Amino acid sequence: MKVYLVGGAVRDELLARPSGDRDWLVVGATPAEMIEAGYQPVGRDFPVFLHPQTHEEYALARTERKTAPGYRGFVVHAAPEVTLEDDLARRDLTINAMARDADGALVDPHGGQRDLQARVLRHVSPAFAEDPVRILRLARFAARLHDFTVAPETMALMRGMVEAGEVDALVAERVWQELARGLMEAKPSRMFELLRECGALARLLPEVDRLWGVPQRAEYHPEVDAGVHLMMVLDMAARLEANLAVRFACLGHDLGKGTTPAEVLPRHIGHEMRSKKLVRSLCERWKVPTDCRELAEVVALEHGNVHRSGELNAAAVLRLLERCDALRRPQRFDELLLACECDARGRLGKEADPYPQRERLAAALRAALAVDSAPIAAAAAARGLAGPAVGDAVREARVRAIAAALAPI
């Protein structure tokens, strides 16, 4: 039995980048031998075990045979006679098909180290075309290693996969998993640009794909193109270290601009409601988590009002807070404000601009939350008020508190 460090840990070490979990490959062992040695089996689709002390994953060397469309259409063969080279040959990219043996020697049969030095993402073999998830994985790696280019032959292979309908067989869970990971990388725009280049974006996220070529008013959007703007917003979200929910909200905030009638361009009247509906449809299709969907919907609907909030009086600011459910969910409102800042600064020449709306609305919310409604309600009841009138008294107090908080800003 031989054990090798494989995949991302080897790649990241050669790149001098921090690595996450280490993956180990075992050659020449059976599942029974692994269990006898104290390893805990956890693999559902192929033999994977947890080390009894470190709890790191150890997988038996395996090969795969394509039997049906989609990423699940494989028969896996794991046996002692499967070699290290056999296992590495089934991997997606050359930079992920390297290993280190127990003595630290590099095993690199497909030129992964060479491609790392050349900053190239290249498929290992034609078997890449058998698994459509690999298109998403490559795009995600491009978002992480954003100074890498895709080998022309690999891009041609991905286009062929899209044309053959392979991406249409992807299941929602895997699509969302890879999209979420890509959104959290250093330059998420690269993921979407590569998906668009190979044609996969039009199949998976047509709502996003149709934004390219859609003009916007140059006085607000010097970059003009709605697709270009969206990519700048996503990269601004990464720059500001936003969480996944905020980055997904950025992705969906302007989807309605892709359905604006041509005769009214470059104005996009009513795109907010259209964006909200498209976000909901996208989320249903790819089973996006509830927290991401809810934030994206409110950002789509209200981001224009947040941008214009400096023009609002205290009563209008309170109505905005109420529509955003900020009084009950202040943390989500903070996320909404961050998404709006990403939108405002994700524009050509606006990247370093301040966004005073964020602090102004955050101050308004703090003031509204500081109002103690119980004594106000009690005083209203003592005056014989009831029902909506009590609520009106509380709202009036909040308006006064907001006005006082905003006066010096």
N, C-alpha and C positions, 0 to 999 in steps of 0.2 A: 504493500500500500504506500503510495506517495501523495504528498499534500503540497498544493501550490497556492500562492496568493494570486488572484486573478482579477481582471476587469478594472473597475474604476479606481481602486486603491493603487494599482500599478500606474495607471494613466496619470493620476493626480500627483503621485510621487515624482514622476518624470517631469511634470509641469511645475513642480515646487508649489503646488496648491494644497491647502488643507483638504483632507478627505473625510468622508463620513464613515459609514460602516465598512468593514473589510469583508470581502467574500473569499471563501476558500474552496478549492476544487480537490476532490479526492479521486485518485486513479487507482484501479486495481482492487477495489473493495466491493462487498455486497452489502445490502441493507442489514442483513442479519449480523454481519461483522461489525457494522457501525453501532448497532444497538447493543451488542455484546460488550463493546468498548465504552459504553456509557453515554453515547450520543442519543439525543431525544429526537425522534422523527417529527417533522412539522410540514413537510412538503405535501401538497394535495395533488398536483399534476405531475410531479417528478420527485425523486428522492432527495430531500433536503433535511439536514439534521442540525441541531444546536449542540455546540460543544459543552460538555458537562461543567466546565469551570468558567470559560469566558462568555458562553452563550452566543458566540458568533456563528454565522451560518456556514455549514460545510455541505456542498452539493456533490453528488456522485457525477463523474464525467458521463456525458450523454450525447446522443445524436437525435435529430428530429427529422421526421418525414411528413411532407405536406399531403393531406388527405381530403381537405375541403376548404372552401373560401373562408377568409377571415383569420383572425389571430388564434382562434381556438381549434382550427382545423389541422392539428398535428398529432402524430403518434410519436411518443418519446421512447427512446431505447437507452436504458442505463444498465451497464453490465461491466464486469471487471475488465473485459477485453477492449473497451472503449478507451482510446488513448487521449493524452492531453491535446495533441494536434487535431484529433477528431472533434473534440469539444470546442476548441478555439475556432475551428473552421465554420461552426454554426452561428457564431456571434455576429452582431450587426456591423460594427465599424472597426476598422483596423486599429484605431486607438484604444478600443475596448477589448481587443483580442490578444492581449499580452499577459504573461504570467511570470512569476518569480518562484524559483524552486527553493528548497530548504536551505541551500547555501547562498541564496541571494542572486543567483545568476538569472539574467533576463532571458525569457523564451519569447521570441517575436517572429513567428513564421510568416506574418502577412505585412510586415513593414510598418507597424504602428508607430514605432519610435521615429522613423523617417517622416511619417505624416504629421506627427506632433511638431517636429522641427520645421516642417514646411507649412504648418497651420492649415491642414487640409482634413476635411471630413470625407472619408472614402469607405464604401462598402467592402466587406471582406470577400464576398462571393455572390454569384447570381441568386443564391438562396435568400438574400436580402429581400427579394421581391415576393417571397412567400408569406411574409408577415407584415400587414399594413401598419401595425403599431410602430414599426421601425421608422416610418415616415415622420410620425409625431415625435419619436425619440430623437431622431436626427435634428429636427427643428428645435427641440428643447435644448440639445447640446449646443446648437448654434447660438441660442440665447445666452447660454452660459459662457461659451468660448467665442465671443462675438467678433474676435479678430480672425477667426477661421473662415475659410471659403469651402464650398462644397465642390468636390470633384465633378467635372462635367459629365462623366459617365454615370456617376451616382445620381445626379439630377435627372439625366435621361431615363434612368431606371425608375425613379420615383414617378416621373410623368407617365411612363408606361403602366405602372401600377394603378395610377388614378384612372387612366383611360380604360383599363381592364375592369374597373369597378371594385377593386380590392378594398378601397377605403369605405365603400358603401356597406361593407360587412362588419365594420367596427361596432362594438357595443358601447353603450353610453358610459359605463363605469370606466373603461380604459381611456376613452376620449377625454373625459373630465379629468382623470388622474394626470394625464400627460399635459393637458392645457393648464391645469393648476400649477404643476411643477414649472412649466415654462414661464407662466406669469410671474413666478417668484424668482426668476433668474435675473442676472445683472442687466441685460438688455432685452426685455421681452419682445420688443418690436421685431427682432431678428427671427423669432419663431414664426410670427405671422407673415413676414415678408417671404420666407422660404416656403411656407405652406401655400402662399399665393402663387409663387413662381412655379411650383410643380402642379398647380391646379387643385390641390387638396382643400384649400380654404373655401373655394366655391362649393364644394361638396359638403364640407363639415359645418362651415359658418358662413352661409351665403349672405346673412345680414351684415357681416363684417366686410366680406369681399366686395360687396357692391358700393362701398363708400369711396373706393378709389375712382378718381375722375369726376367726383361730384364737387362743384365749385361752392365756395362760401364767400361771404362779403369780406373783401380785402381789408376794410378798416378795422374789423375785429379779428380776422384771420389772415395775417400776412402770408402764411404758407398756402392759403387758398384751398388746396385739395383736402377734402374731408378725411380721406384715408391717410394722407401724410400727417394731418393733425392728430388723428387717433394714435398713430405710432409715437408721436412726440409726447402725447399724454401718458402713454404706458411707460415710456422711458423716464418721464418725470416722476411717475409713481415709484419706480425702482430707485431713482435718485433720492427721493424723500423717504425711502425705506418703508413704504406703505405695506400693510398686511394684505392677505389674499382677497378679502372681501372688498377692500378699497380698490385693488387693482382690477378685480372683475367689474366693479362698478364703473371704473374708467373705460373698460372695454365696451361696455354697453351704453354709455351715456348719450351717444349721438347716433345710434343705429337708425333712428327715424329719418335722418337726413338722406339715407339711401333710397327712401321711397317718396321724397318730395317731388311733386309734379314738375316736369321740365319747364313748363311755361312760367313758373314763379321763381325759378332759380335766379340769382344765388340766395334769395331769401328762403328761410326754412320755417315759415309760420306753422305752428302746431306740431313741430317735430318731437316735442317733449312727450306728448301722449303716444305718438307712434313709436317712439323709442321704448317707452314702458311696455307696450304690448309686445314688441319684438323681443325685448329682454325676457319677458315671461315665456314666450314661445320657445326661445333658445334654451331657457332653463329647464323647461319640461322635456325637451328633446334629449338633453344630455344629463338630466338628473343632477342639476347643480344644487349644492346644499342650500338650505333655507336662508341662512344668514347672508350668504352671497346674493341670493335672489332678491331678498327684501331690501338690502342696501342699494343694489343696482336699480331697482324700480324707483325708489324715492330719489336717487341721484338723477336718473333720467328725467323724472318729472319736474324736479325743483332746481336743477343746477342754474338755470337762467335767472330764477328769482333770487338765488343766493348771490349770483354775480351782481345783480342790481340792488342788493339789499341796502347799500349805502344811501339810496334815495328814499328808503321807507321810513315812515314815522314809527313811533313806539307801538302803536296799535297794530300796524301792518306787520311789524317784526314779530309780535306775539302770534299773529295768525300764521305766519310762516313757521314759527316754532311748533305750533299745534299741528299744522299739516304734516310736518316731519316727525311727529310724535316725540319731539325732543324732550318734553317734560317727563315722559315716562322712560325714555331710552336715551339719556344724555351721551352715553358712550358711542352709540350708533350715530348720533348727530355729529360728534367730533369726527367720526370716520367720513361722514358726508361732507363736512367742511374740508377735510384733507383731499377728498376726491375732487371737489370743486377747485381747490388750489391747483391740483395737478392739471385740470382742464384749462385754467386761466394761464398757467405758466408753460403749458405744452403747446406753444405757438412760436412761430419764427420771430426771434428777437425779443421775446417776452420771458425767456427762461429765468432771468435773474430779477424780474419785477417783484415788488412786494404784493401781498394779497391781504389788504387790511380787512376785507369782509370777514375773514376767518376769526380774527381776534374780536371784531365788533360783535359778531353773532354769538361767539363764545361768551363774551361779557354779558350780553343780553340774556342768555340762557342762565348764567349764574345768578343774575339779578332775579329772574323769574322764579328760579328754584329756591331762592332765599326767602321768598314770601311765605309766611306761615299761614296756611289757609284756615286752620282750625279756629283761631280767635276771630278772624274776619267772618267766617260762617256763623259763629255764635253771636256776634254783634248784629249780623243781618237778621238772624232769627229773632233776636230780642226786639228788633224793629218791626217784627211781623212779616218779614220776607220769607219766602219758601221757594223750593224748586229751582227753576232757572234763574230766578232773581238772586239767589245766593251765589250761584255760579258766576253771574254777572259782576257781583261785588268782588269776588276773588279775582276775576279777570281785570277789573278796573285797578285793583291794587297792583297786579303784575305789570300792567301798562305803565303805571306811575313809577314802579321800580326800574323798569327797562328804560324809561325816559331819563331817569336820574343817572343811570349807569352809562348811557350813551352820550349824555351832554358833554362830558369832557373829552370824548374820543373824536 
